[in-house]
């Protein structure tokens, strides 16, 4: 995966964080970021996926990633389409527009594939905030059918 811009000073996350570009199945370019487990923490707890809420962006979760890293968890976060630095679907960069809410499932699928490609430590756990929780829940329900 290609490196993407990552604003570490704004995020105030743990050391070693990196951002990557990924493509959703429908071609939308998404930004993802991974913070590894803190070097001072115990190892082997897995990775926590964070599904941000509306208008959320990766750097907003840096402090949470730091706390999770100290507890032994890596953190993996996405900028949903139309959010953060991911592709916008309108000409106005202030609008977080999608044609259908189910389009976010393409983003979730890309996030999961990227986690596989990066071989992120398991087990994988999820924290969803507001809209992100709805996207993740839809994905879980879809997977169980």
Protein Blocks (a to p, Z undefined) as FASTA:
>chain_A
ZZddddfklnopaehiacdddddfkopacddddddddfkbcehibpcdddddehiafklm
mmmmmmmmmnopacdddddehiajbccfbfblkbccdfblklmmmmmmmmmmmmmmnopa
cddddddehjlmmmmmmmmmmmmZZ
